[in-house]
Amino acid sequence: MQRRLMLLGVALVLIASAARMQAHHAFSAEFDAKNPVKLRGTIKTMEWVNPHSWLHIDVKGTDGKITPWMIEGGPPTSLVKRGFSKKSLVPGTEVVVEGFRSKDPACRPACRANGRDISFADGRKLFMGSSGTGAPLDGRDPTEQKR
């Protein structure tokens, strides 16, 4: 009986960890390191979720049309260590986000990108991206190992 319970416990742990690993992806699986993007927009909302946070901004095109963008960032704990707080990403704040466009050209429900830097009107700049796992090693990540 104890052996069956132990095997059941091990099986549940393996299933749970496999589902979590499958949900996480490498940068190169979803984003194009050769397709940088620079977006000027207004913050709509910030999702502080694991394994990646999401910044939602509205970007006004030259034609005046608003396009929603979803910008993937690092995990919330990493963003906090880099100086982010819920007060630094207030809805209505104008920001410039530099990053890399998604490999999927569809913009449903919004265009998507992986964010590297967020610049604010007062000159502050925060690093929101993740390096490694296919993301460009460009020296902008303060935690990036030097070669």
Secondary structure, DSSP 8 states (H G I E B T S, - for coil): -HHHHHHHHHHHHHHHHHHHHHH---HHHHEEEEEEEEEEEEEEEEE--SS--EEEEEEE-TTS-EEEEEEE---HHHHHHTT--TTTS-TT-EEEEEEEEES----SSSEEEEEEEEEETTS-EEE----BTTB---S--TT----
